[in-house]
Amino acid sequence: MVKGGQHDKALLQWLWMAGAALQHQNQFQATDILCGKICLELNGNPDYLDIIGLNYYYNNQWLNGTTNFLVWKDEPKDNRWRPLSSLIAEVYKRYKKPIVIKKQVT
């Protein structure tokens, strides 16, 4: 049996994780539209993508709802932090296109 405070804490944790998952999926929205995975009325098509360009920065894994990020060099690693290879594999699995990693500097 879950006591009141523990139940509230578990619910808040679940809501935080659901929000983080939604934010993670939202980063793919423009590319998903372009290749026709969503918003089918816009006539996207996978043929519009020939290569996927990714930007990666050491501090690009954020804590949902904050301005804090997961620190890559922490030991032991935070279990929410994902290595670059895992992120690239996710993008490749999603689009099945060649990937280039490019750092954009202004």
DRENPA-3360 file (N, C-alpha, C; in nm, 2 decimals, always signed):
BEGIN
1 = MVKGGQHD = +0.08/-0.12/+0.00/+0.00/+0.00/+0.00/+0.09/+0.12/+0.00 ~ +0.06/+0.22/-0.09/+0.14/+0.34/-0.10/+0.07/+0.45/-0.01 ~ +0.15/+0.51/+0.08/+0.11/+0.61/+0.16/+0.10/+0.74/+0.09 ~ +0.02/+0.84/+0.14/-0.01/+0.96/+0.07/+0.11/+1.03/+0.01 ~ +0.21/+1.06/+0.09/+0.33/+1.13/+0.04/+0.40/+1.05/-0.06 ~ +0.41/+0.92/-0.04/+0.48/+0.84/-0.14/+0.41/+0.83/-0.27 ~ +0.28/+0.83/-0.26/+0.19/+0.83/-0.38/+0.21/+0.96/-0.46 ~ +0.21/+1.07/-0.39/+0.23/+1.20/-0.46/+0.37/+1.21/-0.52;
9 = KALLQWLW = +0.47/+1.16/-0.45/+0.60/+1.16/-0.51/+0.61/+1.07/-0.63 ~ +0.55/+0.95/-0.63/+0.55/+0.86/-0.74/+0.48/+0.93/-0.86 ~ +0.37/+0.99/-0.83/+0.29/+1.06/-0.94/+0.37/+1.17/-1.00 ~ +0.43/+1.25/-0.92/+0.52/+1.36/-0.97/+0.63/+1.31/-1.05 ~ +0.69/+1.20/-1.01/+0.80/+1.14/-1.09/+0.75/+1.09/-1.22 ~ +0.64/+1.02/-1.22/+0.58/+0.97/-1.35/+0.55/+1.09/-1.44 ~ +0.49/+1.20/-1.39/+0.46/+1.31/-1.47/+0.59/+1.38/-1.53 ~ +0.69/+1.39/-1.45/+0.82/+1.44/-1.49/+0.87/+1.36/-1.60;
17 = MAGAALQH = +0.87/+1.23/-1.59/+0.93/+1.14/-1.69/+0.84/+1.14/-1.82 ~ +0.71/+1.15/-1.81/+0.62/+1.16/-1.92/+0.65/+1.30/-2.00 ~ +0.67/+1.40/-1.92/+0.71/+1.53/-1.98/+0.84/+1.53/-2.05 ~ +0.94/+1.46/-1.99/+1.07/+1.45/-2.06/+1.06/+1.37/-2.18 ~ +0.98/+1.26/-2.18/+0.97/+1.18/-2.30/+0.90/+1.26/-2.41 ~ +0.80/+1.34/-2.38/+0.73/+1.42/-2.48/+0.83/+1.52/-2.54 ~ +0.91/+1.59/-2.46/+1.01/+1.68/-2.51/+1.11/+1.62/-2.60 ~ +1.15/+1.50/-2.56/+1.24/+1.42/-2.64/+1.18/+1.39/-2.78;
25 = QNQFQATD = +1.06/+1.35/-2.79/+0.99/+1.32/-2.91/+0.97/+1.45/-3.00 ~ +0.94/+1.56/-2.93/+0.92/+1.69/-3.00/+1.04/+1.73/-3.08 ~ +1.16/+1.69/-3.05/+1.27/+1.74/-3.13/+1.27/+1.68/-3.27 ~ +1.20/+1.57/-3.29/+1.19/+1.51/-3.42/+1.07/+1.56/-3.51 ~ +0.99/+1.65/-3.45/+0.87/+1.69/-3.52/+0.89/+1.75/-3.66 ~ +0.98/+1.84/-3.68/+1.00/+1.90/-3.81/+1.05/+1.79/-3.91 ~ +1.14/+1.71/-3.87/+1.18/+1.60/-3.97/+1.08/+1.50/-3.99 ~ +1.00/+1.47/-3.89/+0.89/+1.38/-3.91/+0.78/+1.43/-4.01;
33 = ILCGKICL = +0.76/+1.56/-4.00/+0.67/+1.63/-4.09/+0.73/+1.62/-4.24 ~ +0.85/+1.65/-4.25/+0.92/+1.66/-4.38/+0.91/+1.52/-4.45 ~ +0.93/+1.41/-4.37/+0.93/+1.28/-4.43/+0.80/+1.21/-4.43 ~ +0.69/+1.28/-4.38/+0.56/+1.22/-4.39/+0.52/+1.13/-4.28 ~ +0.59/+1.13/-4.17/+0.55/+1.04/-4.05/+0.43/+1.10/-3.98 ~ +0.42/+1.23/-3.98/+0.31/+1.30/-3.91/+0.26/+1.41/-4.00 ~ +0.14/+1.47/-3.97/+0.08/+1.58/-4.05/+0.08/+1.54/-4.20 ~ +0.01/+1.43/-4.22/+0.01/+1.37/-4.36/-0.05/+1.47/-4.46;
41 = ELNGNPDY = -0.13/+1.56/-4.42/-0.19/+1.66/-4.51/-0.09/+1.76/-4.57 ~ +0.04/+1.76/-4.51/+0.14/+1.84/-4.57/+0.22/+1.77/-4.67 ~ +0.19/+1.64/-4.70/+0.25/+1.57/-4.81/+0.40/+1.55/-4.80 ~ +0.44/+1.52/-4.68/+0.58/+1.48/-4.66/+0.61/+1.35/-4.73 ~ +0.74/+1.33/-4.75/+0.78/+1.20/-4.82/+0.93/+1.17/-4.77 ~ +0.95/+1.04/-4.74/+1.09/+1.00/-4.70/+1.19/+1.04/-4.80 ~ +1.15/+1.05/-4.93/+1.25/+1.08/-5.04/+1.30/+1.23/-5.02 ~ +1.23/+1.31/-4.94/+1.28/+1.45/-4.92/+1.40/+1.45/-4.83;
49 = LDIIGLNY = +1.43/+1.34/-4.77/+1.55/+1.33/-4.68/+1.66/+1.25/-4.75 ~ +1.77/+1.30/-4.77/+1.88/+1.22/-4.82/+1.99/+1.20/-4.71 ~ +2.00/+1.29/-4.62/+2.10/+1.28/-4.51/+2.04/+1.35/-4.39 ~ +2.07/+1.30/-4.27/+2.03/+1.37/-4.15/+2.15/+1.43/-4.08 ~ +2.14/+1.56/-4.05/+2.24/+1.64/-3.99/+2.21/+1.65/-3.84 ~ +2.30/+1.62/-3.75/+2.28/+1.63/-3.61/+2.39/+1.73/-3.55 ~ +2.34/+1.81/-3.46/+2.43/+1.89/-3.38/+2.44/+1.82/-3.24 ~ +2.56/+1.81/-3.19/+2.58/+1.76/-3.05/+2.67/+1.84/-2.97;
57 = YYNNQWLN = +2.63/+1.88/-2.85/+2.71/+1.96/-2.76/+2.72/+1.88/-2.63 ~ +2.82/+1.91/-2.56/+2.84/+1.83/-2.43/+2.73/+1.85/-2.33 ~ +2.66/+1.96/-2.34/+2.55/+1.99/-2.25/+2.41/+1.99/-2.31 ~ +2.39/+1.90/-2.41/+2.26/+1.90/-2.48/+2.16/+1.80/-2.42 ~ +2.19/+1.74/-2.31/+2.09/+1.66/-2.24/+2.04/+1.73/-2.11 ~ +1.92/+1.79/-2.13/+1.86/+1.87/-2.03/+1.77/+1.80/-1.93 ~ +1.76/+1.85/-1.81/+1.66/+1.81/-1.72/+1.53/+1.88/-1.74 ~ +1.43/+1.81/-1.77/+1.30/+1.86/-1.81/+1.25/+1.96/-1.71;
65 = GTTNFLVW = +1.21/+2.08/-1.76/+1.15/+2.18/-1.68/+1.26/+2.27/-1.60 ~ +1.39/+2.25/-1.64/+1.49/+2.33/-1.57/+1.59/+2.38/-1.68 ~ +1.68/+2.46/-1.63/+1.79/+2.50/-1.72/+1.92/+2.42/-1.69 ~ +1.91/+2.31/-1.62/+2.02/+2.23/-1.58/+2.03/+2.11/-1.68 ~ +2.16/+2.07/-1.70/+2.18/+1.96/-1.79/+2.25/+1.84/-1.72 ~ +2.24/+1.73/-1.78/+2.31/+1.61/-1.72/+2.46/+1.62/-1.76 ~ +2.55/+1.61/-1.66/+2.69/+1.63/-1.69/+2.75/+1.50/-1.73 ~ +2.81/+1.50/-1.85/+2.86/+1.38/-1.92/+2.98/+1.32/-1.84;
73 = KDEPKDNR = +3.05/+1.40/-1.77/+3.18/+1.35/-1.71/+3.16/+1.30/-1.57 ~ +3.04/+1.31/-1.52/+3.01/+1.27/-1.38/+3.03/+1.12/-1.37 ~ +3.09/+1.08/-1.26/+3.11/+0.94/-1.22/+3.05/+0.92/-1.09 ~ +2.96/+0.83/-1.06/+2.91/+0.74/-1.17/+2.81/+0.82/-1.25 ~ +2.78/+0.77/-1.37/+2.70/+0.84/-1.47/+2.55/+0.84/-1.41 ~ +2.48/+0.95/-1.44/+2.34/+0.96/-1.41/+2.27/+0.86/-1.50 ~ +2.18/+0.78/-1.45/+2.12/+0.68/-1.53/+2.03/+0.73/-1.64 ~ +2.00/+0.86/-1.64/+1.92/+0.93/-1.74/+2.01/+0.98/-1.86;
81 = WRPLSSLI = +2.14/+0.99/-1.84/+2.23/+1.03/-1.94/+2.25/+0.92/-2.05 ~ +2.25/+0.96/-2.18/+2.27/+0.87/-2.28/+2.39/+0.90/-2.36 ~ +2.47/+0.80/-2.40/+2.59/+0.83/-2.48/+2.55/+0.87/-2.62 ~ +2.64/+0.94/-2.68/+2.62/+0.98/-2.82/+2.58/+0.87/-2.91 ~ +2.65/+0.76/-2.90/+2.62/+0.64/-2.99/+2.48/+0.60/-2.98 ~ +2.42/+0.60/-2.86/+2.28/+0.57/-2.84/+2.18/+0.67/-2.91 ~ +2.22/+0.79/-2.90/+2.14/+0.90/-2.96/+2.14/+0.88/-3.11 ~ +2.26/+0.86/-3.17/+2.27/+0.84/-3.31/+2.20/+0.71/-3.36;
89 = AEVYKRYK = +2.21/+0.61/-3.28/+2.13/+0.48/-3.32/+1.98/+0.51/-3.32 ~ +1.93/+0.59/-3.23/+1.79/+0.62/-3.22/+1.75/+0.69/-3.35 ~ +1.83/+0.79/-3.39/+1.79/+0.87/-3.51/+1.80/+0.78/-3.63 ~ +1.90/+0.70/-3.64/+1.92/+0.61/-3.76/+1.80/+0.51/-3.77 ~ +1.76/+0.45/-3.65/+1.65/+0.36/-3.65/+1.52/+0.43/-3.69 ~ +1.50/+0.56/-3.66/+1.38/+0.63/-3.69/+1.37/+0.67/-3.84 ~ +1.49/+0.70/-3.90/+1.48/+0.76/-4.04/+1.56/+0.67/-4.14 ~ +1.64/+0.58/-4.10/+1.72/+0.49/-4.19/+1.79/+0.57/-4.30;
97 = KPIVIKKQ = +1.86/+0.68/-4.26/+1.93/+0.76/-4.36/+2.07/+0.78/-4.30 ~ +2.17/+0.81/-4.39/+2.30/+0.85/-4.34/+2.30/+0.97/-4.25 ~ +2.39/+0.97/-4.16/+2.39/+1.08/-4.05/+2.53/+1.14/-4.06 ~ +2.52/+1.28/-4.05/+2.65/+1.35/-4.03/+2.63/+1.43/-3.90 ~ +2.74/+1.44/-3.82/+2.73/+1.52/-3.70/+2.81/+1.65/-3.73 ~ +2.74/+1.76/-3.71/+2.80/+1.89/-3.74/+2.79/+1.98/-3.62 ~ +2.89/+2.04/-3.58/+2.88/+2.15/-3.48/+2.86/+2.28/-3.54 ~ +2.76/+2.35/-3.50/+2.74/+2.48/-3.56/+2.79/+2.59/-3.47;
105 = VT = +2.87/+2.67/-3.51/+2.93/+2.78/-3.43/+2.89/+2.91/-3.50 ~ +2.84/+3.00/-3.41/+2.80/+3.14/-3.47/+2.90/+3.24/-3.42;
% end
